[in-house]
Amino acid sequence: MTDQHDCQKHLAEIKALREELMQAQKMSSVGALASSVTHEFNNILTTVINYAKMGLRHKNEETREKAFNKILAAGQRASKITTGMLSYARNGSDRREVMDLVELVQDVLVLVEKDLQNHRVRMQTHVEGQPVAEVNASQIQQVLLNMIINARQAMDGGGRLDIGIRANPESNCAEISIRDSGQGIPADQLRKIFDQFYTTKTVDEQGQGGTGLGLAMARDVIEAHNGRLRVDSAVGKGTTFTLKFPLAQASDVKKPTNIFRGPAATSKS
């Protein structure tokens, strides 16, 4: 009984440490985006202030309507950023819900758009079908944000980032792919990238990366969702990570309650 009790105690301690590590990594990612998000909010406030002044100066209906529309659009943009940040930073439980992966991904992308622009990375999003899966939104968003930051770091000097979200009825999977145009990963390193503490990069100027824990934790999270994490890479051409989840029924999707959610910034194909 003592050995069994000690084993359970150690497993509980390992679980607690893992949760603390995931939370620390999450806060590290938020820190990496803090400067870009703050700059974006400053731009939004400038827009609101300038168009509010224009609305006060001009009395004609057309000019005032234009000012109100610009202020509304800026407010909706701020709401999307806030919603995305709160959704990501929330220290959630292990609860899973059937979710539209397009909306889940969009809440992450709104956080990284400015950061990618600052690093001269062009982003394109593609959607196919109705990709729906039962997931823990906070955990999957953490995986996605870490992978997008990794992709941006792999494109020193700028590049292209393609985000794909699709339903694959043939394999009965909902898939999210992240493809960068970076330098790629050599074959001898590719076999090791999911090993704990193995890393192919050094810490950047913002103190991000280089721990060798991000991909190992990502794989654990995806496999805990009964999913798979696949990587394809070619030196000089870039790297693609694909997250695959069991496809769920669209009728079971949890409906969003944020009335300020803006239009989807995606392209149907």
Sine and cosine of phi, psi and omega as CSV:
sin_phi,cos_phi,sin_psi,cos_psi,sin_omega,cos_omega
0.00,0.00,-0.59,0.81,-0.02,-1.00
-0.91,0.42,-0.69,0.72,0.01,-1.00
-0.88,0.47,-0.65,0.76,0.02,-1.00
-0.91,0.41,-0.66,0.75,0.02,-1.00
-0.90,0.44,-0.68,0.73,0.01,-1.00
-0.90,0.44,-0.63,0.77,0.02,-1.00
-0.89,0.45,-0.71,0.70,0.03,-1.00
-0.89,0.46,-0.62,0.78,0.02,-1.00
-0.90,0.44,-0.70,0.72,0.00,-1.00
-0.91,0.41,-0.64,0.77,0.03,-1.00
-0.90,0.44,-0.64,0.77,0.03,-1.00
-0.91,0.42,-0.64,0.77,0.01,-1.00
-0.92,0.40,-0.65,0.76,0.03,-1.00
-0.89,0.46,-0.68,0.74,0.02,-1.00
-0.88,0.47,-0.68,0.73,0.00,-1.00
-0.90,0.43,-0.66,0.75,0.02,-1.00
-0.91,0.42,-0.64,0.77,0.03,-1.00
-0.89,0.46,-0.68,0.74,0.02,-1.00
-0.90,0.43,-0.63,0.78,0.04,-1.00
-0.91,0.41,-0.63,0.78,0.02,-1.00
-0.91,0.42,-0.67,0.74,0.03,-1.00
-0.90,0.44,-0.65,0.76,0.01,-1.00
-0.92,0.39,-0.63,0.78,0.03,-1.00
-0.90,0.43,-0.66,0.75,0.03,-1.00
-0.91,0.42,-0.60,0.80,0.02,-1.00
-0.89,0.46,-0.73,0.69,0.00,-1.00
-0.91,0.41,-0.53,0.85,0.06,-1.00
-0.90,0.45,-0.65,0.76,0.03,-1.00
-0.91,0.41,-0.66,0.75,0.05,-1.00
-0.87,0.50,-0.65,0.76,0.02,-1.00
-0.89,0.47,-0.59,0.81,0.00,-1.00
-0.90,0.43,-0.47,0.88,-0.06,-1.00
-0.99,-0.16,-0.13,0.99,-0.14,-0.99
-0.84,0.55,-0.70,0.72,-0.04,-1.00
-0.89,0.46,-0.71,0.70,-0.03,-1.00
-0.92,0.39,-0.66,0.75,0.00,-1.00
-0.92,0.40,-0.65,0.76,0.03,-1.00
-0.89,0.46,-0.68,0.73,0.03,-1.00
-0.89,0.46,-0.64,0.77,0.01,-1.00
-0.91,0.42,-0.67,0.74,0.04,-1.00
-0.90,0.43,-0.58,0.81,0.06,-1.00
-0.89,0.45,-0.65,0.76,0.06,-1.00
-0.89,0.45,-0.65,0.76,0.01,-1.00
-0.89,0.45,-0.71,0.70,0.00,-1.00
-0.89,0.45,-0.63,0.78,0.04,-1.00
-0.88,0.47,-0.67,0.74,0.03,-1.00
-0.88,0.48,-0.73,0.68,-0.01,-1.00
-0.87,0.49,-0.73,0.69,-0.04,-1.00
-0.90,0.44,-0.72,0.70,-0.05,-1.00
-0.91,0.42,-0.68,0.73,-0.01,-1.00
-0.97,0.25,-0.45,0.90,0.12,-0.99
-0.92,0.40,-0.66,0.75,0.05,-1.00
-0.90,0.44,-0.65,0.76,0.01,-1.00
-0.89,0.45,-0.65,0.76,0.01,-1.00
-0.90,0.43,-0.55,0.83,0.02,-1.00
-0.97,0.25,-0.56,0.83,-0.03,-1.00
-0.96,0.29,-0.63,0.77,-0.11,-0.99
-0.98,-0.18,0.65,-0.76,-0.05,-1.00
-0.98,-0.19,-0.26,0.97,-0.05,-1.00
-0.97,0.25,0.53,-0.85,-0.14,-0.99
-0.89,0.45,-0.64,0.77,-0.06,-1.00
-0.90,0.45,-0.70,0.71,-0.01,-1.00
-0.92,0.40,-0.66,0.75,0.01,-1.00
-0.92,0.40,-0.62,0.78,0.02,-1.00
-0.90,0.44,-0.64,0.76,0.05,-1.00
-0.88,0.48,-0.69,0.73,0.00,-1.00
-0.89,0.45,-0.70,0.72,0.01,-1.00
-0.89,0.46,-0.64,0.77,0.01,-1.00
-0.91,0.42,-0.64,0.77,0.03,-1.00
-0.91,0.41,-0.65,0.76,0.03,-1.00
-0.91,0.41,-0.67,0.74,0.03,-1.00
-0.89,0.47,-0.70,0.71,0.00,-1.00
-0.89,0.46,-0.65,0.76,0.03,-1.00
-0.91,0.42,-0.66,0.76,0.03,-1.00
-0.89,0.45,-0.64,0.77,0.04,-1.00
-0.91,0.41,-0.62,0.78,0.05,-1.00
-0.89,0.46,-0.71,0.70,0.02,-1.00
-0.88,0.47,-0.63,0.78,0.01,-1.00
-0.90,0.43,-0.64,0.77,0.02,-1.00
-0.90,0.44,-0.67,0.74,0.00,-1.00
-0.91,0.42,-0.71,0.71,-0.01,-1.00
-0.89,0.46,-0.69,0.72,0.02,-1.00
-0.88,0.48,-0.69,0.72,0.02,-1.00
-0.90,0.45,-0.69,0.72,-0.01,-1.00
-0.91,0.41,-0.69,0.72,0.01,-1.00
-0.91,0.42,-0.66,0.76,0.01,-1.00
-0.89,0.46,-0.64,0.77,-0.03,-1.00
-0.97,0.26,-0.70,0.71,-0.11,-0.99
-0.97,0.23,-0.28,0.96,-0.02,-1.00
-0.86,0.51,0.77,-0.64,0.02,-1.00
-1.00,0.09,0.99,0.13,-0.13,-0.99
-0.98,0.20,0.12,-0.99,0.05,-1.00
-1.00,0.03,-0.23,-0.97,0.04,-1.00
-1.00,0.05,0.14,0.99,-0.06,-1.00
-0.91,0.41,0.67,-0.74,0.04,-1.00
-0.89,-0.46,0.53,-0.85,0.02,-1.00
-0.68,-0.74,0.48,-0.88,0.08,-1.00
-0.96,0.29,0.85,-0.53,-0.11,-0.99
-0.71,-0.70,0.47,-0.88,0.16,-0.99
-0.97,0.24,0.91,-0.42,-0.07,-1.00
-0.92,0.38,-0.39,0.92,0.05,-1.00
-0.89,0.45,-0.74,0.68,0.00,-1.00
-0.92,0.40,-0.61,0.79,0.02,-1.00
-0.88,0.47,-0.70,0.71,0.00,-1.00
-0.92,0.40,-0.65,0.76,-0.02,-1.00
-0.87,0.49,-0.59,0.81,0.02,-1.00
-0.91,0.41,-0.41,0.91,0.09,-1.00
-0.99,0.12,-0.70,0.72,-0.08,-1.00
-0.89,0.46,-0.55,0.83,-0.01,-1.00
-0.90,0.43,-0.39,0.92,0.03,-1.00
-0.99,0.16,-0.45,0.89,-0.13,-0.99
-0.97,-0.23,-0.16,0.99,-0.08,-1.00
-0.81,0.59,-0.77,0.64,-0.05,-1.00
-0.92,0.38,-0.64,0.77,0.01,-1.00
-0.88,0.48,-0.67,0.74,0.03,-1.00
-0.91,0.42,-0.66,0.75,0.03,-1.00
-0.87,0.49,-0.67,0.74,0.00,-1.00
-0.88,0.47,-0.46,0.89,-0.01,-1.00
-0.98,-0.22,0.28,0.96,0.08,-1.00
0.86,0.51,0.64,0.77,0.05,-1.00
-0.96,-0.29,0.85,-0.52,0.04,-1.00
-1.00,0.06,0.73,-0.68,-0.04,-1.00
-0.89,-0.46,0.70,-0.72,0.07,-1.00
-0.76,-0.65,0.68,-0.74,-0.01,-1.00
-0.89,-0.46,0.70,-0.71,0.00,-1.00
-0.82,-0.58,0.68,-0.73,0.01,-1.00
-0.81,-0.59,0.70,-0.72,0.07,-1.00
-0.75,-0.66,0.80,-0.60,0.07,-1.00
0.93,0.37,-0.44,-0.90,0.01,-1.00
-0.88,-0.47,1.00,0.04,-0.02,-1.00
-0.97,0.23,0.97,-0.25,-0.07,-1.00
-0.82,-0.57,0.69,-0.72,0.00,-1.00
-0.47,-0.88,0.38,-0.93,0.07,-1.00
-1.00,0.00,0.93,-0.36,-0.13,-0.99
-0.65,-0.76,0.29,-0.96,0.25,-0.97
-1.00,-0.04,0.96,-0.27,-0.16,-0.99
-0.84,0.54,-0.68,0.73,-0.05,-1.00
-0.89,0.46,-0.68,0.74,-0.01,-1.00
-0.92,0.39,-0.69,0.72,-0.03,-1.00
-0.93,0.37,-0.62,0.78,0.05,-1.00
-0.90,0.45,-0.59,0.81,0.05,-1.00
-0.90,0.44,-0.70,0.71,0.05,-1.00
-0.86,0.51,-0.73,0.69,-0.03,-1.00
-0.89,0.45,-0.70,0.72,-0.03,-1.00
-0.90,0.44,-0.67,0.74,0.03,-1.00
-0.89,0.46,-0.66,0.76,-0.02,-1.00
-0.94,0.35,-0.59,0.80,0.03,-1.00
-0.93,0.37,-0.64,0.76,0.07,-1.00
-0.90,0.45,-0.66,0.75,0.06,-1.00
-0.86,0.52,-0.70,0.71,-0.02,-1.00
-0.89,0.45,-0.68,0.73,0.02,-1.00
-0.89,0.46,-0.65,0.76,0.01,-1.00
-0.92,0.39,-0.46,0.89,0.01,-1.00
-0.97,0.23,-0.19,0.98,-0.02,-1.00
-0.92,-0.39,0.87,0.50,0.01,-1.00
-0.88,0.47,0.87,-0.49,-0.06,-1.00
0.99,-0.16,0.00,1.00,0.05,-1.00
0.96,-0.27,0.16,-0.99,-0.01,-1.00
0.25,-0.97,-0.43,-0.90,-0.06,-1.00
-0.79,-0.61,0.70,-0.72,0.04,-1.00
-0.84,-0.54,0.85,-0.52,0.01,-1.00
-0.93,-0.36,0.82,-0.57,0.03,-1.00
-0.94,-0.33,0.86,-0.51,0.03,-1.00
-0.92,-0.39,0.72,-0.69,0.06,-1.00
-0.76,-0.65,0.88,-0.47,-0.09,-1.00
-0.50,-0.87,0.42,-0.91,0.16,-0.99
-0.99,-0.11,0.76,-0.65,0.00,-1.00
-0.90,-0.43,1.00,0.00,-0.06,-1.00
-0.88,0.48,-0.49,0.87,-0.04,-1.00
-0.90,0.43,-0.66,0.75,0.02,-1.00
-0.99,-0.14,-0.01,1.00,-0.02,-1.00
0.85,0.53,0.68,0.73,-0.05,-1.00
-0.80,-0.60,0.51,-0.86,0.24,-0.97
-0.97,-0.23,0.76,-0.65,-0.16,-0.99
-0.82,-0.58,0.60,-0.80,0.15,-0.99
-0.81,-0.59,0.83,-0.56,0.01,-1.00
-0.88,-0.48,0.58,-0.81,0.01,-1.00
-0.79,-0.61,0.94,-0.33,-0.08,-1.00
-0.88,-0.47,0.82,-0.58,0.04,-1.00
-0.93,-0.37,0.26,-0.97,0.01,-1.00
-0.96,-0.29,0.53,0.85,-0.05,-1.00
-0.98,0.21,-0.33,-0.95,-0.12,-0.99
-0.98,0.21,-0.19,0.98,-0.01,-1.00
0.99,0.15,0.15,-0.99,-0.04,-1.00
-0.86,-0.50,0.82,-0.58,0.02,-1.00
-0.86,0.52,0.49,-0.87,-0.09,-1.00
-0.86,0.52,-0.61,0.79,-0.04,-1.00
-0.94,0.35,-0.40,0.92,0.05,-1.00
-1.00,0.01,-0.46,0.89,-0.08,-1.00
-0.87,0.49,-0.55,0.83,-0.02,-1.00
-0.93,0.37,-0.31,0.95,-0.14,-0.99
-0.95,-0.31,-0.10,0.99,-0.21,-0.98
-0.91,0.41,-0.33,0.94,0.02,-1.00
-1.00,-0.07,0.02,1.00,0.07,-1.00
-0.97,0.24,0.65,-0.76,0.02,-1.00
-0.89,0.46,0.68,-0.73,0.06,-1.00
0.95,0.31,0.09,1.00,0.10,-0.99
-1.00,-0.07,0.77,-0.64,-0.02,-1.00
-0.65,-0.76,0.51,-0.86,0.02,-1.00
-0.97,-0.25,0.07,1.00,-0.09,-1.00
-0.67,-0.74,0.22,-0.98,0.05,-1.00
-0.96,-0.27,0.24,-0.97,0.02,-1.00
-0.91,0.42,0.71,-0.70,-0.01,-1.00
-0.99,0.12,-0.09,-1.00,-0.08,-1.00
-0.91,0.41,-0.30,0.96,0.03,-1.00
-0.99,-0.12,0.10,0.99,0.01,-1.00
0.99,0.17,0.29,0.96,-0.06,-1.00
-0.98,-0.18,0.59,-0.80,0.12,-0.99
1.00,0.05,0.17,-0.99,0.10,-1.00
1.00,-0.03,0.03,1.00,-0.03,-1.00
-1.00,0.05,-0.42,0.91,-0.04,-1.00
0.97,0.24,0.34,0.94,-0.03,-1.00
-0.94,-0.35,-0.42,0.91,-0.13,-0.99
-0.85,0.52,-0.78,0.63,-0.06,-1.00
-0.95,0.30,-0.56,0.83,0.05,-1.00
-0.89,0.46,-0.68,0.74,0.02,-1.00
-0.94,0.34,-0.60,0.80,0.02,-1.00
-0.87,0.49,-0.70,0.71,0.01,-1.00
-0.88,0.47,-0.67,0.74,0.02,-1.00
-0.88,0.48,-0.68,0.74,-0.01,-1.00
-0.90,0.44,-0.73,0.68,-0.04,-1.00
-0.90,0.43,-0.68,0.73,0.00,-1.00
-0.92,0.39,-0.52,0.85,0.07,-1.00
-0.92,0.39,-0.35,0.94,0.07,-1.00
-1.00,-0.02,0.23,0.97,-0.07,-1.00
0.87,0.49,0.52,0.86,-0.01,-1.00
-0.92,-0.38,-0.15,-0.99,0.00,-1.00
-0.69,-0.73,0.53,-0.85,0.05,-1.00
-0.87,-0.50,0.88,-0.47,-0.07,-1.00
-0.89,-0.45,0.55,-0.83,0.05,-1.00
-0.75,-0.66,0.68,-0.73,0.11,-0.99
-0.77,-0.63,0.72,-0.69,-0.04,-1.00
-0.49,-0.87,0.54,-0.84,0.08,-1.00
-0.67,-0.74,0.78,-0.63,-0.02,-1.00
-0.86,0.50,0.78,-0.62,0.00,-1.00
1.00,0.05,-0.13,0.99,-0.04,-1.00
-0.88,-0.47,-0.44,0.90,0.03,-1.00
0.84,-0.54,-0.06,-1.00,-0.09,-1.00
-0.70,-0.71,0.59,-0.81,0.06,-1.00
-0.80,-0.60,0.82,-0.57,0.14,-0.99
-0.96,-0.28,0.72,-0.70,0.00,-1.00
-0.83,-0.56,0.83,-0.55,0.05,-1.00
-0.99,-0.17,0.80,-0.60,-0.03,-1.00
-0.86,-0.52,0.77,-0.64,0.00,-1.00
-0.82,-0.58,0.47,-0.88,0.11,-0.99
-0.86,0.51,0.76,-0.65,-0.03,-1.00
-0.94,0.34,0.72,-0.69,0.02,-1.00
-0.95,-0.31,0.07,-1.00,0.00,-1.00
-0.99,0.13,0.76,-0.65,-0.01,-1.00
-0.88,0.48,-0.48,0.88,-0.02,-1.00
-0.92,0.38,-0.28,0.96,-0.03,-1.00
-1.00,-0.10,0.08,1.00,-0.08,-1.00
-0.90,0.43,0.68,-0.73,0.13,-0.99
-0.95,0.30,0.79,-0.61,-0.05,-1.00
-0.99,0.15,0.68,-0.73,0.04,-1.00
-0.94,0.35,0.52,-0.85,-0.02,-1.00
-0.93,-0.37,-0.02,1.00,-0.03,-1.00
-0.98,0.20,0.95,-0.31,-0.08,-1.00
-0.96,0.30,-0.22,0.98,-0.03,-1.00
-1.00,-0.08,0.03,1.00,-0.04,-1.00
-0.86,0.52,0.81,-0.59,-0.05,-1.00
-0.99,0.13,0.00,-1.00,0.01,-1.00
-0.92,0.40,0.48,-0.88,-0.03,-1.00
-0.93,0.37,0.74,-0.68,0.02,-1.00
-0.99,-0.10,0.87,0.49,-0.06,-1.00
-0.74,-0.67,0.28,-0.96,0.04,-1.00
-0.87,-0.50,0.85,-0.53,0.02,-1.00
-0.97,0.23,0.65,-0.76,0.04,-1.00
-0.70,-0.71,0.00,0.00,0.00,0.00
